[in-house]
Amino acid sequence: MTEGARFTRVTEDFTCAQCGAVVVGDGYTNHCPSCLWSLHVDVHPGDRAADCGALMAPVGVDQRAGEWRIMHECTACGYRKVNRVADADDGEVLRALAAKPLLD
């Protein structure tokens, strides 16, 4: 199944498990806009069906079809997922992440 094939919009506010920022979700929010970290909670976007639940580190930024994306890697199981860059994301943190090479 391709990414995004089963999207469930879930509007949730959360406190970032990495930096403690309070994040107001919009139904598409999948990472902290302050530090860019995420949680491994979904099998398909929004379903909250993943058993892992560990932190997902932002490990790189790339661009595909004119859209900037953040690559996240689970700190427990190594699962990787790309997420769209959001308007609210911290520009300085994004630029610092973009300066690092994206490892395969």
N, C-alpha and C positions, 0 to 999 in steps of 0.2 A: 504494500500500500504506500502511496506517495505521501510525502509530508503535506499536511493541510487537508488531506482527503476527508478527514472526519474532524471538523472544527466545532467545538462547543464553546460559545461565548459565555464566560462566567465573569461577572463583575465582582471583584473582591478587593478590599483594601488589605494591606499586610504590613508588617514590620519586617524589614530586611534582616535575614538571619546572619548576614555577613557584616553589615555596617550599622545596623540599627535604625536606618532611616524609615520614617513612616511614609508608606506609598499609597496613594489613592488610585485604585485601579479603574480602568475604563472598559473592561471586558476583553481587551486585547493585551493588557499589561502582562508580560511574562518574565520581567527582570526588573531589578532595582535601577531607577534612572540615575541614582547617585554613584553607585559603585559598579553597576552593570552585572552583578552576580545574580544567579537564578537558583531555583530548586528543581531537582529531578522528581517532579510530581505527576507528569503526564505521560501516557503512552501515545495518545493522539492529542493535539492541542486542546486544552480545556477540560479533558475528561477526568483528571485527578486519579487515574488508575494505576500509576507506576508504584511499585512496592518499595523502590529505593529511598526516595525522600532526601537524599544527600544534597549538599551544596554543589552548584555547577559554576565553575570558574569561567570568566570570559577569557578566552585564549587567543582570539584574533578577530579581525574585522576584514570583510571582503565586500566586493560589489558584484552583483549579478543583475543583468537586465536593468541597469540604471538604479538599482536599489541597494542601499548599504545594509549589511547584515553583520550580526555579532555571532561568532562561533562560541558555543558554550561546551565545556567538557565536565562531566560528572567527576567529582573528587573521590567517589567511592568505587564506581563500577566502570568508569571510562567512557560511558555513552556520550556521544556528541550530537549536538543539535544546533541548527542555525535559527536565529530570531531576527526579525526586522529591527533596525534602529528606530527608536521612537523620538518624536519631537522633543520630549521632556528629558532625554538622555543628556548627561553632563558632557559638554563638548570637549573639555580638557581631558577627561577620562577616556573618551573615545579616541582623541588624537594620540594620546599616550599608548593606547592599545593598538592603534593602527600602525604605530611606529615599530611594533614588534613583528617579526616574521611569523606568518601563519604556518604552523607545523602540521604535516599530514599525519 
